[in-house]
């Protein structure tokens, strides 16, 4: 039985895609080689270069501190997901109901006589 994560994922991929584990490993190696990124590190300049990022981090920390009185390490991802959901909802003012009303107002009128077939 395989003990490493790579061999488990390669064998799983081999079963799912109908190929041998060796072929799956080769395929995964080629995918990893193709995913090389040219990343350069940028100086923070005491946070001035990443003001939007620092602002968002501050918002998350403030929201968690003001919403919950106790935070579990196991649920940090859930807290962050809820924060993202609330931010997305607050930034997109056009809710489903508002979209429905706007579409109903903008569409051409349809009279009952047009709906009823003779």
N, C-alpha and C positions, 0 to 999 in steps of 0.2 A: 504494500500500500504506500502511496506517495505521502511524503510528510511536508513538503514545501507548498506554499500557496501557488507558486507558478505551475508546479506539476498538477495540482488539483484543478486549476483553471484551464490548463491545457487539455487535461483529460476530459473535463466537462465540455469544453468547446469541441473537442474531437467527437464526443458522443452526440452533441447537439447538431453539428454540421456534417456528420457522417464521414469523418476523416480520421486518420490515425493520430495518435498523440504526438508523434514526431512531426507530422505535417502541421498539426495545430501549433506546436512550439515554434516551428519555422515561420509560420504565418504571423504569430504574435510578435516574434522578433522583428520581422519586416515592418509591422505596424508601429512598433516602438521606435525603430530607426527612422521611420517617416515622420514621427511626431517630434523631431528635434526642433527646439525653439532657440532663437537667438535673443536671449534675455540679457539686458544690461541693467545694472542697479543704478538707481537715481538717488542722489543725496536728498535727505529729508529737509534740510535747511530749517531745522527746529519746527517742522510741521507745516511750514508755509507752502511747500510744493504739493501737499496732500490735504489741503484745507477741507475739501468736500468729504474725504474719507474720515478725517478726524471729527468732523461735524456729525457724520452719521454714527460713528462709534459713540460719541457723546450722547446722541439721541437714544441709542439702544440702551446704554447704561442708565441713563436717567429714567427711561420708560420702565426698565426692570425694577429699579429702586423704588419708583413711585407706585407700581402696580402690585408687586408681590412683597410680602413681608418675609418670606423665606424662599430661597432658590436652591434647587437640587442640581448637582452637576449632571445627573443623568437626564435631566429635562431641558438642558440649555438649548438644544436644537429646537425643541418645541416652543420655547419662549421666543427664540429668534424667528421661527416660522410665523408665529402670531404677530410679532412686530412687523414683519414684512407684509403680511396680509393687511394689517391696519394702515400701514403707510401707503400701500397700493390703493386701498379703498379711499383713503383721504385725498390722494392725489388725482384720482380719476373721479371727478364729480359726476360724470355721466353714468349713472347707474342703469340697471336694466329697465327699471320703471321709467326713468327719464328718457331713455332711448325709445321705448315703446310710445310714449306720448309724442315725442318729436316726430317719429315716423307716421303716426296717425294724423298729425296736423299737416305734415308736408305732402302727403299723398293726395292724388286727385280724388274728387268726390265720386262715389259710386251710388247710384240711386237704386231703389228697390226694383224698379221695372227692369233694370239691367241685370239684376241678379236672378230674377224669376224667368225661367224659360217657358215659352209658350208651346 
